[in-house]
Amino acid sequence: MIRIYTMKNFVIFFLAIIPFFSSCTKEPSDEESKQQYREIAWKSLKPEEKAIVITPIKDAEIYETTYKDIWSFAVVFVTLTNGNQGSITVYIHAADKVYLGKLKSN
């Protein structure tokens, strides 16, 4: 049986597929996204860790890596303790943007 589409059916179909071809949200730029990872990493630090960080949050190095076989971003904060320079690397899940863990080095 051949079905004849009326204008009403066409309009309903068109309105139903619009959400698949358009988006109302703005994707963050690379710098905005990096800043989000930096802020998540900063919030994960303990007060005593924050006290020894000498890197401004906006200048913390960030790079893509894996942490325990999970795609993540590493945010590196340079530290200074008793005249010795070190770092705290915080791992953030790349997709979910949640804290995974950290590594301290002197």
C-alpha positions as a Python dict, from the first residue, in 0.01 Angstrom:
ca = {
    (1, 'M'): (0, 0, 0),
    (2, 'I'): (144, 336, -100),
    (3, 'R'): (123, 606, 163),
    (4, 'I'): (82, 963, 51),
    (5, 'Y'): (264, 1208, 276),
    (6, 'T'): (78, 1522, 351),
    (7, 'M'): (232, 1854, 438),
    (8, 'K'): (146, 1792, 804),
    (9, 'N'): (344, 1465, 806),
    (10, 'F'): (638, 1637, 638),
    (11, 'V'): (642, 1918, 899),
    (12, 'I'): (626, 1669, 1187),
    (13, 'F'): (911, 1467, 1037),
    (14, 'F'): (1121, 1779, 978),
    (15, 'L'): (1068, 1903, 1334),
    (16, 'A'): (1161, 1561, 1470),
    (17, 'I'): (1501, 1552, 1296),
    (18, 'I'): (1610, 1911, 1373),
    (19, 'P'): (1774, 1820, 1708),
    (20, 'F'): (2000, 1570, 1530),
    (21, 'F'): (2143, 1836, 1299),
    (22, 'S'): (2175, 2133, 1531),
    (23, 'S'): (2314, 2202, 1873),
    (24, 'C'): (2228, 2475, 2121),
    (25, 'T'): (2542, 2440, 2330),
    (26, 'K'): (2878, 2592, 2254),
    (27, 'E'): (3176, 2360, 2258),
    (28, 'P'): (3454, 2501, 2473),
    (29, 'S'): (3769, 2614, 2299),
    (30, 'D'): (4093, 2429, 2369),
    (31, 'E'): (4207, 2689, 2622),
    (32, 'E'): (3871, 2685, 2805),
    (33, 'S'): (3882, 2307, 2821),
    (34, 'K'): (4241, 2307, 2950),
    (35, 'Q'): (4144, 2560, 3215),
    (36, 'Q'): (3863, 2329, 3333),
    (37, 'Y'): (4112, 2044, 3379),
    (38, 'R'): (4349, 2277, 3565),
    (39, 'E'): (4072, 2388, 3803),
    (40, 'I'): (3964, 2028, 3872),
    (41, 'A'): (4327, 1938, 3944),
    (42, 'W'): (4373, 2238, 4174),
    (43, 'K'): (4059, 2153, 4373),
    (44, 'S'): (4193, 1799, 4426),
    (45, 'L'): (4504, 1926, 4607),
    (46, 'K'): (4518, 1932, 4986),
    (47, 'P'): (4581, 2271, 5155),
    (48, 'E'): (4938, 2172, 5244),
    (49, 'E'): (5002, 2078, 4879),
    (50, 'K'): (4857, 2407, 4755),
    (51, 'A'): (5087, 2592, 4995),
    (52, 'I'): (5403, 2464, 4821),
    (53, 'V'): (5284, 2508, 4460),
    (54, 'I'): (5471, 2788, 4283),
    (55, 'T'): (5302, 2753, 3943),
    (56, 'P'): (5004, 2983, 3882),
    (57, 'I'): (4699, 2769, 3797),
    (58, 'K'): (4666, 2922, 3451),
    (59, 'D'): (5028, 2828, 3370),
    (60, 'A'): (5020, 2466, 3486),
    (61, 'E'): (5140, 2230, 3215),
    (62, 'I'): (4876, 1992, 3079),
    (63, 'Y'): (4922, 1699, 2849),
    (64, 'E'): (4733, 1394, 2727),
    (65, 'T'): (4835, 1058, 2874),
    (66, 'T'): (4700, 739, 3028),
    (67, 'Y'): (4663, 670, 3398),
    (68, 'K'): (4611, 305, 3490),
    (69, 'D'): (4506, 238, 3128),
    (70, 'I'): (4250, 522, 3133),
    (71, 'W'): (4265, 806, 2881),
    (72, 'S'): (4340, 1114, 3088),
    (73, 'F'): (4507, 1452, 3109),
    (74, 'A'): (4798, 1519, 3341),
    (75, 'V'): (4816, 1861, 3505),
    (76, 'V'): (5161, 1942, 3643),
    (77, 'F'): (5212, 2190, 3927),
    (78, 'V'): (5572, 2286, 4010),
    (79, 'T'): (5646, 2286, 4385),
    (80, 'L'): (5917, 2424, 4609),
    (81, 'T'): (5993, 2252, 4942),
    (82, 'N'): (6294, 2342, 5157),
    (83, 'G'): (6467, 2490, 4854),
    (84, 'N'): (6410, 2176, 4644),
    (85, 'Q'): (6201, 2200, 4329),
    (86, 'G'): (5958, 1918, 4255),
    (87, 'S'): (5616, 1866, 4108),
    (88, 'I'): (5270, 1731, 4173),
    (89, 'T'): (5108, 1569, 3871),
    (90, 'V'): (4730, 1532, 3892),
    (91, 'Y'): (4550, 1294, 3655),
    (92, 'I'): (4201, 1386, 3533),
    (93, 'H'): (3975, 1153, 3333),
    (94, 'A'): (3968, 1302, 2983),
    (95, 'A'): (3602, 1235, 2906),
    (96, 'D'): (3436, 1254, 3248),
    (97, 'K'): (3660, 1530, 3388),
    (98, 'V'): (3694, 1364, 3728),
    (99, 'Y'): (4000, 1322, 3950),
    (100, 'L'): (4181, 989, 3905),
    (101, 'G'): (4495, 1025, 4112),
    (102, 'K'): (4822, 1214, 4167),
    (103, 'L'): (5196, 1162, 4170),
    (104, 'K'): (5443, 1369, 4376),
    (105, 'S'): (5808, 1400, 4280),
    (106, 'N'): (6100, 1590, 4436),
}
